[in-house]
Every structure is written in structure tokens, then in C-alpha cells.
Amino acid sequence: MKPYAFGAALAAVLALAGEVIAAPRVMSVDSCADQFVIALSPRDAIVGVSARADDPDSFMREQARGLPQRRATTETVLALRPDVVVRYWGGDARLPEALVRRGVTVVRIEDAQDFDQVRANVRAVAAALDQRAKGEALIAGMDARLMRSAGAWRGRPAMYLTPTGFSSGGGTLIDAMLRAAGLTNLVSGPAWEPIPLESIVRSPPSAFVLGFFSRLSGFTTRWGPGRHTVLRKRLPTRTIATLPGAQIGCPAWFVGEGVETLARAAPGAAR
């Protein structure tokens, strides 16, 4: 190898090593935060994830295996000396303030009503972890899925339903997902509202989209309006798609896979 070629190769190796060493030590304190940290951070820089990181409703559950699971207490987090902590809702009430006082960067994943806010979440975490290119790649993947799925259902009305009997109206990410796949949301009222069982039984919608009903959703409640015997007799012939919790439990890039799940269920769509 010529001297200048060897020098260039050595410089590249040293630069790569420098990037690995410089990666911020990061911890996630709830299931949603786990997804972002596992997807964006170098594995060696992750000092802890939540106890739910490998649960059935975790999108990154396979990649989470082997990572240290930690309690989200102030004492535990501080003892691990992270540079960055990512959270959605997890940790005790005094955690964020205590971390900021000690110079730890706290990145909060925000609730999202649309895909722009999902993109903002990805970019916020990616920037804090110095992984902007990875973040943009996740966004590009989501956007490609949205583009492929656009208008698949051609405006067909549908109601979103969970086992607890709740549905999702306008101004929610579920509503944005339904519309992105070409469905018309039959619920236009409050963001989240219980749907009376009696009204569904008397006048059932022609199409349901079920959320958290699948075996990969980690949903353990065996009773709820959505699981009532009368309703369950109607669901099989009226359910057009089922979204697992792993695709809809967090305002993250993988909601694009949820939209694609809906689109693939449309008549004539490629499976």
C-alpha cells in the first residue's frame, strides 16, 4: 500500500473510532423512548433502557435484547452518568429537573397529531445523540411508506376501536394515519372518546380498524367493551385491518408501517 493511501485509511479508522468514543452516553426511561434510543444510538453508548424495551408491543424488541434494563428513578439514572436521557412519560416527577441541574440533556418526545410532529420527534432525539443522518434515514423510510400508501382506501368510512371501547377522533395521530391510507374517520369528535357499546351494536359501522387487539400488542385486559361477546360476533365480518401496538403505541417513525398495514388491506392492494 502506498504511504499516502495507508495514511488516508488510518485517518478514516481513527475518525470512525473517534465518533464511537464521542457518542453520548444515553438512557431511555420508558417504552416509547426505548424505540428512539435503540434505533438511533450506537449500542455501546446505551447505558440503560426501560423494563418494557423487549415487550411484545415494543417495535425494537428484537434489538433490545441484551441491553441493560434499568429502573427510571432519579437515583438510578444519576448513578449511570448518562449525557442524554430520552423520555416520553417515564420517570418520577422530579427526574427531569434533577437531571438538568446536573448537566444532563433531557429530550422529551412530544405527543404528535400529524407526521410533521413525528418528524420533529425523530430529529430532536437524533440531534441530541449526534445521529442526524440516522434520523433522516428513519424519516425517509416513513415518508416512502406514506407515499406508497396514499389514497389506498379511496375514502371508505371506518371507525378505529380499541379493546377498551375507545376510538380516536380528529386531531390525533390515529386520525392522520387513517387519512393517509385513504380512509375517512367516522369519529370526528374529541380526540379520544369512549364509544357506547349499545350504539355500535345497534348501528355498527361497515368497517372497523382495530388497535391493540393483536397478539403482538401486549394488551392483557381480557374484558372491555371492545371484547364484549355481542360486538365480537360483528367484528370478524367488518374488520378491515388490525394495527398492533408496536406500530401505534408511540409517536415515532414506525407509524408509517401502520399506515402501510392499512393500505395493504385495501381491495386490490399488493400484499
N, C-alpha and C positions, 0 to 999 in steps of 0.2 A: 504494500500500500504506500502510495506517495505521501511524503510528510504533510503536505497541506490537506490531503484527504483524511489522513489519520487525525490531524488537529481538528478538522471540522466535525468528524464523527465523535471525538472526545468531547468537544464543546456541546454537541447535541445531547450526549448522555448526561453530562454534568447539568445542563439546563433542565433536563427531564427530572433528574434527581432532586434538583433544587425546587422544582414545582411540587414534587411529592412531599418533601420536607416542609415546605411552606404552607401546605394545605391546612386551613384552620381546623383545630380540634372541635368537633361538633357533637351535639347531643340533641335527640328529639324526645319530647316528653308526652306525646300522645300518638294515637294511631295515624292520624292524618299527617302529622309532622314526620312520622317514620317514613312515609312514602317519598316525601321530598328529599329527605336526608339520604336514604338508601339509593335513590336514583341519581342524585347529583354529587354526593361527596365521594372521594376516594375511600375505600373500605377501611384502610388503616387509620384514617383520621376520625372515624366514628367511635366515640368513647362510650356511647350508650344509646339504646333505643327503648321504646316502651315495652311493657309486658304483652302488648297486643300486636307486636310487629309481625308475628308469624301466624296470626289468627286466620280463619277461613275468609274473612271479609277484608283482609289486607291485600292490596293489589301487588305489593312487592314481597309477598310472604315467602316465596322461594329464596329470594336474595337475602331475606332477613335471617335465615337460618345460620346459626353460629355467631351472630353478633351479640354482644353483651346486653342483656335486658336489665334495665335499672328502674328503681322507684323514682317518681318525679317529685321528690321532696327537696326543699331548699338545701338541706344538709348534704344529701346525696349528690346533687348536681354540683354544688360548690367543691365537694371533695374530689370530683373528677376533673376539675380545672378546664372546662371547655372554653374555647374562644367564642363560639357561637352556640346559642340554644335556639332551636326552632320549635314553635308551639302553635297549636290551633286553639285548644281549650284547656289542655292539660296542665298539671302542676297546681300547687296550693296558691292561694290568693296573693301571698307576699312574694312569690317566686320572682316575677319579672323585675320588681323594684329592687330586690336584694341582688339580683344578678347585675343589673345596670350599675348599681353602686360600686360593684367590684370590677367594673370594666368589661363585663361580658356583653357581647352583642346579642340582643334578643330580637328574633324575627318572628312576627306573628302572621300566620296565614289568615287571610280575611275571608269572611263569607262572600260568596260570589252569586250574582244574579244573572251573569252572562259570561260569555267566553273571553271578553276583554279582561274581566276581573280575574279569571283563571290565569290568563297570560301574565297579568301583573303579579300574581302569587308566585308563579314559577320564576319570573325574573327577579323578584325580591330575594328569594332564597338563593338562587344561582349567583347573584351579585355578592351576597354575604359570604358565600363559600368560594368565591373566585372561580366559578364554573359557568361563566356566561355562555360559552359555546354549547355545553351540555344542555343548558336551559333552553337555548334557541332550538336545539335539535328536538327536544320534547315538544315544544310549541309547534314546530314544523310538522311533526308527526300527527299531532292533534288536528291541525288545520287541514292536512291532507285527508284525514278521515272525515272531517266535516264536509269537505268539498265533494268527496265521493258519495256521501250520504244525502246530500241536499235534495229535498223535494221528493224523496222516495215514496212517501205515502200519499202524495198529491192532495193533501188537505183533509184526509179522513179524520173525523172526530174520534177522540179516545179519552178515557179517564185513567189517570195514574192512581194506583191504590197500593197501600202497604198492609201488612197483616194487622196492624193496629187500627185500621179503618180510616187512616188519614190520607188526604190527597194533597196535591200541590198546585196552587193557582198561579196567577200572573206574578211576574217579578221574582221568580225563583229560577235556579239553575235547571231544575227538572223541566220547567216550562220551556226554557231555552232549548233544552235537549229535544223535547218533543217537536218543537217547531223546526229545529234544524233537520230533523228526519222527515219533515213534511206532514206532521200530524197537527191537528187542531185540538188544543186542550179544552176539554169540556168544562173544566173548572176555571172560572175567570175571577173568582172572588179572592179572599185573603190568601196570603202566601201559603200557609199550611192550615188546613181545617179538617175536622172530622166529618166524614160523610155518613149520615144516618143510615144504618143498615136497612131500615124499612124503606127508605126512598130508593135504594139500589135494588131491593128485591121487587118492589112494585114496578119500577121503571128502569130496568137495568140498561146501561149503555150498550151499544152494539159492539164496542171494543174496549178492552182493558189493557193497560200496560202495568204489569206488576213489579213492585220493587221490594227487595229483601225477602222474597218468597223462596228463592232457590237454595239449594243445599250449601252453596258457597257464600251465603250471606252471613253466616254466623248468628242468625236470628234464633233465639232459643225459646221465646214465648210461644206456648202451644195454644193459647187461647187469645182471641181478639176478634173484633168484628169481621176483619178480613178473612178469618179462618172459620167463620160460622158455617155450619153444615148446609144451611139453605143457600148461602152465597157460593159455597164451593161447588154446588151442583151446577151453578150457572157459569162459573169461571172457565171450565175447560173449553167450552164452545165459543167463548167470547174473548179469550185472552190472545192477543196478537203478538205479545213479546213479554219476556221476563228479564228484568235487569238485576244482576247480582249485586250485593252490597259492595263488592270490590270495585265496581265501576261507578258507583254513585255515592259512596259514603264520605266523599271528601272533595272540596272544590279544587281539583287538580287536573292535569293534562289528560288523564285516562278517562275523563268523561267523554272524550272523543270516541273511545271504544264503545261506550254506552250508546252513543248516537249511531255508531255503525251497527251495533247489535239490533237496534230498532229498524234501521234501514234494510238490513239483510232479511228481516222478517216480512218485508213488503212483498206483495204479489209480483212475480216476475223478476225479483232481485236475485243476483248471483249469490249463492250460499257459500 
